[in-house]
């Protein structure tokens, strides 16, 4: 984007502002890393399920951390305004820290705690820092889809002061401790959130001293004006047209239809989700703020990927949906697993965008994270050993991403959330859980000119003397990722106990002592006709074990002789990259 002027002074000002802009992004990245280092929950520390950002006094997000998820940060972009409205500007004081997990004024469900801290410089209010983290337990039914209303899903913390001029509300701490299963972990996470905002504040004040700033008005205007102009320029280069997209996914007890109409205007893009399924009885509903977060993210990735994320670069992407549709759930709808539906929004939007701009967006991927929570307890069928314990263990996992127009999909990589797969060691450290198997799933990526990314196999059990409830939150069981431009579908999700007892893709399910859960996570879909795949890429996939010889014959039409020749070359160490 062109932000320079012919006048030397204007050029110097532009360079200084660009340096400050980059510095501000570094400030919030350090803020996020402080949260990663100090958080108690593995969902934050290991998976990076968080967000961090800095705002001006008008509650506009100026910069976000690179570390974090679009669902958090794009939803959090609207949250600070709610905090100011609830707290009141006259009550915003130096040393304050504010908190909420309100799904509609935060980031979509009770398991996300958002903390906002006002930043003062020389006793003058100059902005806000905000951060969000997914916490493992918030009480209630636990992290799952089984609740029939928000009241069952856990402890609700309205927007309020966690600290008033530096004094922590100990009554709030007692209420939190009395309502959750992992009180030390949750309270520790709240303090980590407050601390990371403080780190951001300190770095901001250092920056303001260095650049002799008394406020953020100048740099804020530079960031927002240039971001808005650059984003609108990207949109203006597109054809003025519209298209529709749709997707059917598993849902809880019946399939869900997601539908969108995408309209491209001179200065904005509008996603209208009219026609999408209505509210579900169970907790897979999505507040509009979360739908908006992922629809905007999808369009921004495709249309304006190089423009930093802030209030102005998000504003031209508008999202509307009928109230009480599954993508615009209102209170008191259950929303604990809003990500299961919300993570499918980008692929639905891309189904429409592909009809306008072919050869731009990827094929469908796993979409929804392949997370599960294990509630471990001493066995009840027989006397449990003395050292048996209770624990809540949440693990983040991914299926494969969809193939792209010019390259294969990524294996076991979360798109659109971007969170990291948690290491086995970190999962087993948090409780008496054993991950007996975790490996890539051959033949799960959809065939095509470019192959979809592979899913994973996992085998989950607990230490002798325990039993557990397995909280499933999967999709793609009955509706696998669809190929694009002639590519094949990815493999579906499968779930069962090791004695072949079937299990559901969603919901809390009891697993008795001695049993294990066998999981196969979905693969991403392929892109382009199978016949156009480079034989050298097939050879590479055979060598790496990504596909089997049977799949090479079935999916790519290779002859037995060609496969034997390839396998012989692989045996002798000739793997073509």
Secondary structure as GFF3:
##gff-version 3
##sequence-region A 1 577
A	DSSP	alpha_helix	8	38	.	.	.	ID=ss1
A	DSSP	alpha_helix	42	45	.	.	.	ID=ss2
A	DSSP	beta_strand	50	55	.	.	.	ID=ss3
A	DSSP	beta_strand	61	64	.	.	.	ID=ss4
A	DSSP	alpha_helix	70	76	.	.	.	ID=ss5
A	DSSP	alpha_helix	79	87	.	.	.	ID=ss6
A	DSSP	three_ten_helix	89	91	.	.	.	ID=ss7
A	DSSP	beta_strand	97	100	.	.	.	ID=ss8
A	DSSP	beta_strand	112	121	.	.	.	ID=ss9
A	DSSP	beta_strand	124	134	.	.	.	ID=ss10
A	DSSP	three_ten_helix	150	152	.	.	.	ID=ss11
A	DSSP	beta_strand	160	164	.	.	.	ID=ss12
A	DSSP	beta_strand	167	168	.	.	.	ID=ss13
A	DSSP	alpha_helix	170	177	.	.	.	ID=ss14
A	DSSP	alpha_helix	183	210	.	.	.	ID=ss15
A	DSSP	alpha_helix	217	236	.	.	.	ID=ss16
A	DSSP	beta_strand	242	249	.	.	.	ID=ss17
A	DSSP	beta_strand	256	264	.	.	.	ID=ss18
A	DSSP	beta_strand	269	272	.	.	.	ID=ss19
A	DSSP	alpha_helix	288	303	.	.	.	ID=ss20
A	DSSP	alpha_helix	311	315	.	.	.	ID=ss21
A	DSSP	beta_strand	317	320	.	.	.	ID=ss22
A	DSSP	alpha_helix	338	342	.	.	.	ID=ss23
A	DSSP	alpha_helix	345	356	.	.	.	ID=ss24
A	DSSP	beta_strand	372	378	.	.	.	ID=ss25
A	DSSP	beta_strand	391	395	.	.	.	ID=ss26
A	DSSP	alpha_helix	424	429	.	.	.	ID=ss27
A	DSSP	beta_strand	433	440	.	.	.	ID=ss28
A	DSSP	beta_strand	456	462	.	.	.	ID=ss29
A	DSSP	beta_strand	466	473	.	.	.	ID=ss30
A	DSSP	beta_strand	494	497	.	.	.	ID=ss31
A	DSSP	beta_strand	506	511	.	.	.	ID=ss32
A	DSSP	beta_strand	517	520	.	.	.	ID=ss33
A	DSSP	three_ten_helix	530	532	.	.	.	ID=ss34
A	DSSP	alpha_helix	535	544	.	.	.	ID=ss35
A	DSSP	alpha_helix	549	556	.	.	.	ID=ss36
A	DSSP	alpha_helix	560	571	.	.	.	ID=ss37
###
